[in-house]
């Protein structure tokens, strides 16, 4: 309780100069509770001192230097240096007094506390080489990104083995850059495991449908809007179940055969195919029957559906990407207005 007659306390925010000794010590303590953060960009400078190459190694140096055992070793080194400097100072003072005792009575070396010494700067020029001492920046873009991204994986494994490590946030921009689709899938699964490990978080941006297909709905946020960016959780829209093919269509305009199949299968499961195809224009579809080529009339959606499921039939012109987009759009509209849509994005 506030004593009688005492004015009520008022609080205001104010900036504190962390360069001053007292506040700097407070900040150093607070910083130990903050997560380490590293940004992995999609663009690069392509030099041997490329910050994108250096930063993961520098992050490793920072984390290694925080090891308590290494800190004790550094304390010992600092103490030995301090002792040697004292010997140098004492010898200098002795010689100085021989010339003029009035110049100085003492010389005392001042070394900052061990925790304030920039030990990591000793390794600031760390470099990365591969087989036959070939610098990393001389390799292809895809190889460079795989090497550096797998540094994150290795670091996450190490942190998982060691208890009490500092929290780490990895921000990765477009990990699909310069990667084969197989590598995109493997990389996405690997990063998902990193995110599941204790004390690690992975934030990535992507334009890759392959990466989206490897993730869960809970992992996805859709950024939309040109002038004012909107970030929303992704939910199913027209299909009544979560479909990453649909997310790719909404987010990237990815009109895929897989999404076409899902839409067609949903209409079929609802028993509405006959209604959907009614009164729509048809296309001639040719196929072999009993050794002869016969012609049948199919709607655009059925024409594409047959080509997807019977690629061995070469008697028809392949559907175009525009035709696939049109068919998907038609089915989405039918589901939305006639069958019933799912939740909105």
C-alpha positions as CSV (number, residue, x, y, z in Angstrom):
1,X,0.0,0.0,0.0
2,X,1.1,3.6,-0.6
3,X,1.9,5.5,2.6
4,X,-0.5,8.2,3.6
5,X,0.4,11.6,2.1
6,X,2.8,10.1,-0.5
7,X,2.2,11.1,-4.2
8,X,0.9,8.5,-6.5
9,X,3.7,7.0,-8.7
10,X,3.6,7.7,-12.4
11,X,5.4,5.6,-15.0
12,X,6.7,6.7,-18.4
13,X,8.7,4.9,-21.1
14,X,12.2,6.3,-21.7
15,X,15.2,5.4,-23.7
16,X,18.3,4.1,-21.9
17,X,21.8,4.6,-23.3
18,X,23.1,1.0,-23.3
19,X,26.7,2.3,-24.1
20,X,27.1,3.3,-20.5
21,X,28.8,0.8,-18.2
22,X,25.9,0.2,-15.8
23,X,23.2,-0.2,-18.4
24,X,25.5,-2.2,-20.7
25,X,25.8,-4.9,-18.1
26,X,22.0,-5.0,-17.7
27,X,21.7,-5.4,-21.5
28,X,24.2,-8.2,-21.7
29,X,22.2,-10.1,-19.1
30,X,19.0,-9.5,-20.9
31,X,20.5,-10.5,-24.3
32,X,21.3,-13.9,-22.9
33,X,17.6,-14.6,-22.8
34,X,16.9,-13.5,-26.3
35,X,16.9,-16.0,-29.2
36,X,19.7,-16.0,-31.7
37,X,18.4,-14.9,-35.0
38,X,19.8,-15.5,-38.5
39,X,18.4,-14.5,-41.8
40,X,19.2,-16.7,-44.9
41,X,18.6,-14.7,-48.0
42,X,17.8,-16.0,-51.5
43,X,20.2,-13.6,-53.2
44,X,23.9,-13.6,-52.8
45,X,27.0,-11.6,-53.5
46,X,29.0,-14.5,-54.8
47,X,32.3,-13.6,-53.2
48,X,34.5,-15.6,-50.9
49,X,33.7,-13.2,-48.1
50,X,29.9,-13.4,-49.0
51,X,28.0,-12.5,-45.8
52,X,25.6,-15.3,-46.6
53,X,28.5,-17.8,-46.6
54,X,30.0,-16.2,-43.5
55,X,27.0,-15.6,-41.3
56,X,26.2,-19.3,-40.6
57,X,29.8,-19.9,-39.6
58,X,29.8,-16.7,-37.5
59,X,26.6,-17.9,-35.8
60,X,28.4,-21.2,-35.1
61,X,31.3,-19.3,-33.6
62,X,29.0,-17.2,-31.4
63,X,27.3,-20.3,-30.1
64,X,30.6,-22.2,-29.5
65,X,32.0,-19.3,-27.6
66,X,29.0,-19.4,-25.2
67,X,29.9,-23.0,-24.1
68,X,30.7,-22.8,-20.3
69,X,33.8,-25.0,-20.7
70,X,35.2,-22.7,-23.4
71,X,34.3,-19.7,-21.3
72,X,36.5,-21.1,-18.5
73,X,39.3,-21.7,-21.0
74,X,39.0,-18.1,-22.2
75,X,39.1,-16.9,-18.6
76,X,42.3,-18.7,-18.2
77,X,43.8,-17.2,-21.4
78,X,42.7,-13.7,-20.4
79,X,44.3,-14.2,-16.9
80,X,47.6,-15.4,-18.5
81,X,47.6,-12.4,-20.8
82,X,46.9,-10.1,-17.9
83,X,49.8,-11.6,-15.9
84,X,52.2,-11.2,-18.9
85,X,51.1,-7.6,-19.4
86,X,51.7,-6.9,-15.8
87,X,55.2,-8.3,-16.2
88,X,55.7,-6.0,-19.2
89,X,54.3,-3.0,-17.3
90,X,56.5,-3.7,-14.3
91,X,59.6,-4.0,-16.5
92,X,58.7,-0.8,-18.3
93,X,58.2,1.0,-15.0
94,X,61.5,-0.2,-13.7
95,X,63.4,1.1,-16.7
96,X,61.3,4.4,-16.6
97,X,62.4,5.0,-13.0
98,X,66.0,4.5,-13.9
99,X,65.6,7.5,-16.3
100,X,63.2,9.7,-14.3
101,X,61.4,8.5,-11.2
102,X,59.1,11.5,-11.3
103,X,57.3,10.4,-14.5
104,X,55.3,7.6,-13.1
105,X,54.9,5.7,-9.8
106,X,53.0,2.8,-11.3
107,X,51.8,1.2,-14.6
108,X,48.8,-1.1,-14.4
109,X,47.4,-2.8,-17.5
110,X,43.6,-2.6,-17.8
111,X,41.9,-5.5,-19.6
112,X,38.1,-5.6,-19.9
113,X,36.2,-8.5,-18.2
114,X,36.4,-11.7,-20.1
115,X,32.8,-11.7,-21.1
116,X,33.3,-8.2,-22.8
117,X,36.2,-9.3,-24.9
118,X,35.4,-9.8,-28.6
119,X,36.6,-13.4,-28.8
120,X,34.4,-14.2,-31.8
121,X,36.2,-11.5,-33.8
122,X,39.3,-13.7,-33.8
123,X,37.3,-16.0,-36.2
124,X,35.7,-13.3,-38.3
125,X,37.6,-14.3,-41.4
126,X,36.4,-17.9,-41.2
127,X,36.0,-19.4,-44.7
128,X,34.3,-22.5,-46.2
129,X,35.9,-24.8,-48.7
130,X,34.9,-28.2,-50.1
131,X,36.6,-31.0,-51.9
132,X,40.1,-30.3,-53.1
133,X,40.1,-27.0,-51.2
134,X,37.6,-25.4,-53.7
135,X,36.0,-22.3,-52.2
136,X,32.2,-22.6,-51.7
137,X,31.5,-19.6,-53.8
138,X,33.1,-21.3,-56.8
139,X,30.4,-24.0,-56.7
140,X,26.9,-23.8,-58.3
141,X,24.2,-21.8,-56.7
142,X,22.2,-25.0,-55.8
143,X,25.2,-26.6,-54.2
144,X,26.0,-23.5,-52.2
145,X,22.5,-23.2,-50.8
146,X,22.3,-26.9,-49.9
147,X,25.6,-26.7,-48.0
148,X,24.5,-23.6,-46.1
149,X,21.0,-24.8,-45.4
150,X,22.3,-28.1,-44.1
151,X,24.4,-26.1,-41.7
152,X,21.1,-25.1,-40.1
153,X,20.1,-28.8,-39.9
154,X,23.4,-29.8,-38.3
155,X,23.2,-26.9,-35.8
156,X,19.6,-27.9,-34.8
157,X,20.8,-31.5,-34.3
158,X,23.6,-30.3,-32.1
159,X,21.3,-28.1,-30.0
160,X,18.8,-30.9,-29.6
161,X,21.6,-33.0,-28.1
162,X,22.8,-30.3,-25.7
163,X,20.5,-29.3,-23.0
164,X,20.1,-25.6,-22.0
165,X,21.0,-24.1,-25.4
166,X,19.8,-20.7,-26.4
167,X,16.6,-20.4,-28.5
168,X,17.3,-20.0,-32.2
169,X,15.1,-18.5,-34.9
170,X,16.0,-19.4,-38.5
171,X,14.5,-17.1,-41.2
172,X,14.9,-18.5,-44.7
173,X,13.9,-16.7,-47.8
174,X,12.8,-19.0,-50.7
175,X,14.7,-22.2,-49.9
176,X,13.6,-23.5,-53.3
177,X,16.0,-21.2,-55.2
178,X,18.2,-23.1,-57.6
179,X,17.0,-26.5,-56.2
180,X,15.7,-29.5,-58.1
181,X,12.1,-30.5,-57.1
182,X,13.4,-33.6,-55.4
183,X,15.8,-31.4,-53.3
184,X,12.9,-29.1,-52.5
185,X,10.9,-31.9,-51.1
186,X,13.8,-33.3,-49.1
187,X,14.7,-29.9,-47.8
188,X,11.2,-29.0,-46.7
189,X,10.9,-32.2,-44.7
190,X,14.3,-31.5,-43.2
191,X,13.4,-28.0,-42.2
192,X,10.1,-29.3,-40.7
193,X,12.1,-31.5,-38.4
194,X,14.3,-28.6,-37.4
195,X,11.2,-26.6,-36.5
196,X,10.0,-29.5,-34.3
197,X,13.2,-29.7,-32.3
198,X,13.4,-28.1,-28.9
199,X,14.4,-24.5,-28.9
200,X,14.3,-23.9,-32.7
201,X,11.9,-22.1,-34.9
202,X,11.9,-21.9,-38.7
203,X,10.2,-19.1,-40.7
204,X,10.4,-19.3,-44.5
205,X,8.9,-17.6,-47.5
206,X,8.3,-19.5,-50.7
207,X,6.7,-19.4,-54.1
208,X,7.2,-23.1,-54.7
209,X,4.1,-25.4,-54.9
210,X,6.4,-28.4,-54.2
211,X,7.3,-26.9,-50.8
212,X,3.7,-26.1,-50.0
213,X,2.6,-29.7,-50.7
214,X,5.0,-31.0,-48.1
215,X,3.7,-28.8,-45.3
216,X,0.7,-29.0,-43.0
217,X,-2.1,-26.5,-43.0
218,X,-1.1,-25.3,-39.5
219,X,2.3,-24.4,-41.0
220,X,1.0,-22.1,-43.6
221,X,0.2,-18.4,-43.7
222,X,-1.0,-16.7,-46.9
223,X,0.3,-13.2,-47.6
224,X,-2.0,-11.3,-50.0
225,X,-2.6,-7.8,-51.1
226,X,-0.4,-5.4,-53.0
227,X,-0.4,-2.1,-51.1
228,X,-1.4,-3.4,-47.7
229,X,0.0,-6.8,-46.9
230,X,-2.5,-9.2,-45.3
231,X,-1.4,-12.3,-43.5
232,X,-4.0,-14.9,-42.9
233,X,-4.1,-18.6,-41.9
234,X,-4.9,-20.8,-44.9
235,X,-8.1,-22.8,-44.9
236,X,-9.9,-24.9,-47.5
237,X,-12.2,-22.9,-49.8
238,X,-14.2,-24.9,-52.2
239,X,-13.3,-28.4,-51.3
240,X,-14.7,-29.6,-47.9
241,X,-11.4,-31.0,-46.8
242,X,-7.9,-29.5,-46.5
243,X,-6.2,-29.5,-50.0
244,X,-2.7,-28.2,-50.5
245,X,-3.3,-28.4,-54.2
246,X,-6.1,-25.8,-53.7
247,X,-3.8,-23.7,-51.6
248,X,-1.3,-23.6,-54.4
249,X,-4.0,-22.7,-56.8
250,X,-5.2,-19.8,-54.6
251,X,-1.7,-18.6,-53.7
252,X,0.3,-19.1,-56.9
253,X,-2.4,-19.7,-59.6
254,X,-1.0,-23.3,-59.9
255,X,-3.6,-25.1,-62.0
256,X,-2.4,-28.7,-61.6
257,X,-3.8,-32.0,-62.8
258,X,-3.9,-33.1,-59.1
259,X,-6.2,-30.3,-58.2
260,X,-8.4,-31.0,-61.3
261,X,-8.7,-34.6,-60.1
262,X,-9.7,-33.5,-56.6
263,X,-12.4,-31.2,-57.8
264,X,-13.8,-33.8,-60.3
265,X,-13.7,-36.5,-57.6
266,X,-15.6,-34.2,-55.1
267,X,-18.4,-33.5,-57.7
268,X,-18.5,-37.2,-58.5
269,X,-18.7,-38.2,-54.9
270,X,-21.6,-35.8,-54.4
271,X,-23.5,-37.5,-57.2
272,X,-23.6,-34.3,-59.3
273,X,-21.5,-35.2,-62.4
274,X,-24.6,-35.5,-64.7
275,X,-25.8,-32.2,-63.5
276,X,-22.4,-30.6,-63.9
277,X,-22.0,-31.8,-67.5
278,X,-25.5,-31.0,-68.6
279,X,-25.8,-28.4,-71.4
280,X,-22.0,-27.8,-71.6
281,X,-20.3,-27.8,-75.0
282,X,-18.5,-30.9,-76.0
283,X,-15.2,-31.9,-77.7
284,X,-14.4,-34.9,-79.8
285,X,-12.4,-37.5,-77.9
286,X,-10.9,-40.5,-79.7
287,X,-10.0,-43.8,-78.2
288,X,-9.4,-47.4,-79.3
289,X,-12.1,-50.0,-78.8
290,X,-11.7,-53.5,-80.1
291,X,-8.9,-52.5,-82.5
292,X,-10.8,-49.6,-84.0
293,X,-10.6,-45.8,-83.1
294,X,-14.0,-44.5,-82.1
295,X,-15.1,-40.9,-81.4
296,X,-17.0,-39.8,-78.4
297,X,-18.2,-36.4,-77.3
298,X,-16.9,-35.2,-74.0
299,X,-17.2,-31.9,-72.1
300,X,-13.9,-30.1,-71.5
301,X,-13.6,-31.3,-68.0
302,X,-14.2,-35.0,-69.0
303,X,-11.8,-34.6,-72.0
304,X,-9.0,-33.4,-69.6
305,X,-10.0,-36.1,-67.0
306,X,-9.6,-38.8,-69.6
307,X,-6.2,-37.5,-70.7
308,X,-4.9,-37.4,-67.2
309,X,-5.9,-41.0,-66.5
310,X,-5.1,-42.4,-69.9
311,X,-1.8,-40.9,-71.0
312,X,-1.3,-44.0,-73.2
313,X,-4.0,-42.7,-75.6
314,X,-2.2,-40.6,-78.2
315,X,-5.2,-40.1,-80.6
316,X,-6.1,-36.7,-79.1
317,X,-4.4,-33.2,-78.9
318,X,-3.0,-32.6,-75.4
319,X,-5.1,-30.2,-73.4
320,X,-3.5,-26.7,-72.9
321,X,-2.7,-25.0,-69.7
322,X,-5.5,-22.5,-70.6
323,X,-8.0,-25.4,-70.9
324,X,-6.9,-26.8,-67.6
325,X,-7.4,-23.4,-66.0
326,X,-10.8,-23.0,-67.6
327,X,-12.0,-26.5,-66.4
328,X,-10.8,-25.9,-62.9
329,X,-12.5,-22.5,-62.8
330,X,-15.8,-24.0,-64.0
331,X,-15.7,-26.8,-61.4
332,X,-14.9,-24.4,-58.6
333,X,-17.8,-22.2,-59.6
334,X,-20.2,-25.2,-59.7
335,X,-19.0,-26.4,-56.3
336,X,-19.4,-23.0,-54.8
337,X,-22.9,-22.3,-56.2
338,X,-24.5,-25.7,-56.6
339,X,-22.7,-28.2,-54.2
340,X,-21.8,-25.9,-51.3
341,X,-18.4,-24.4,-50.5
342,X,-16.1,-25.1,-47.6
343,X,-14.7,-22.5,-45.3
344,X,-13.4,-19.2,-46.7
345,X,-9.7,-18.4,-46.9
